[in-house]
Amino acid sequence: MKVAVVKESAPGERRVAVVPETVPRLTQAGLEVLVEQGAGDGAWFPDSAYSKAGASIVKTDDLYATADVILTVTRPDETQVGRLLAGQTVIGMLSPLIEPALAATLAGKGVTAISLDGLPRTLTRTQAMDALSSQANVAGYKATLIAAGAYGRFFPLLITAAGTARPAKFLVLGTGIAGLQAIGTARRLGAQVSGYDVRPASKGEVESLGATFIELTAVSDGAGQGGYARELTAEERQAQQAELTAHIARHDVVITTAQVPGRRPPLLVTEDAVKAMAAGSVIVDMGASALGGNVAGSVPGETVVTENGVTIIGAQNLPSSVPTAASNAYSRNISALLLSMVTDGALVIDPADEVQAGVVVAHDGQVVHPAVAKLLRPADRTGGADDVDRAGN
Ligand code: NAD
């Protein structure tokens, strides 16, 4: 079976789905690995490293004409989709709950679509395949570095002959995978770190990193299903925002990561909270999206400086800005998933398998993932991904 690694098509995307180090794992399983010319350039993996590892470097046309399985990081663009042939399989982070139309197009072409976003994340055997976690980890690290770069003072306590600098007061709102990595990175830089999350279980994780956990009276238990947060009621949201404002005002740097599966990111830092911060403060909104983010006034991919001197950075595709580390991790994730589906050198689709039920989106000409299929039925559509959770229920 020929497995092909494509050059990513999304603007500015620097990651690559498979790194040279992983190639032998695939070839040892009886797979032939093709790599599109220059696929690893953005992550500093030259073609020569892939050749040395046992892959063949191929031209784009040859890749699409001969591959059985195509491995990608993000969704293929229109041109790439146009090149796909019936019987081929695409594996990547295809975001089918955000863009169900792509799943329908691939199904219509007779292409099997497998998306790492749908992976059941709590099973022991899926830990090595969890690309959402590995990329969130990279993003959390980079968010702290971006904040440090935009902040006009030091993060650590510094005592020098020219005076003493107090440590930065650093707050993370939403302490899941990305938030905990942001906390760990800020601690290593010497900041004075606090964290907050609606899930009470998060307290121990925050404290184990040496940070202070902020407890609010507004929401006693915001835990939802599967270890994720639930959507708060309107009253809870308002009370949470009001109570958070006082905490936000006494911090120099705030990083927000809050997400609720299948819903718009919750607003945690209101306009009033931004106004209450001192000039020179920095906010990085990792929830920034076209639908709105965790911070009032944040714009994805842009840096906004408010009238009162607060810098609000709308983060966008942070993993791509740490391309080598992000690709290394993703490569292990996608290879583990692929190899779990290969028997005797061939891909075996088994809808009865718990992992495959989560990741196989289109197969045999049909959109087989129930939650994606539901989004494609006009009568059932109630506002895009707003009515499904990440596991597709
Ligand atoms: P996520 O990206 O969905 O959300 C980020 C964080 O935002 C979460 O911690 C969430 O609780 C928080 N949040 C949501 N709404 C909020 C609000 N209104 N106010 C404050 N915080 C809010 O989450 P994630 O990082 O993907 O993972 C969340 C949890 O799932 C973690 O506990 C993680 O350990 C767990 N998880 C477990 C496994 C596993 O069992 N192997 C795998 C992946 C994730």
Residues whose N, C-alpha, C, O or C-beta is under 5 A from the ligand:
A	BS01	NAD	R121 T122 S133 L173 G174 T175 G176 I177 A178 Y196 D197 V198 R199 G226 G227 Y228 A229 T257 A258 Q259 V260 P261 P266
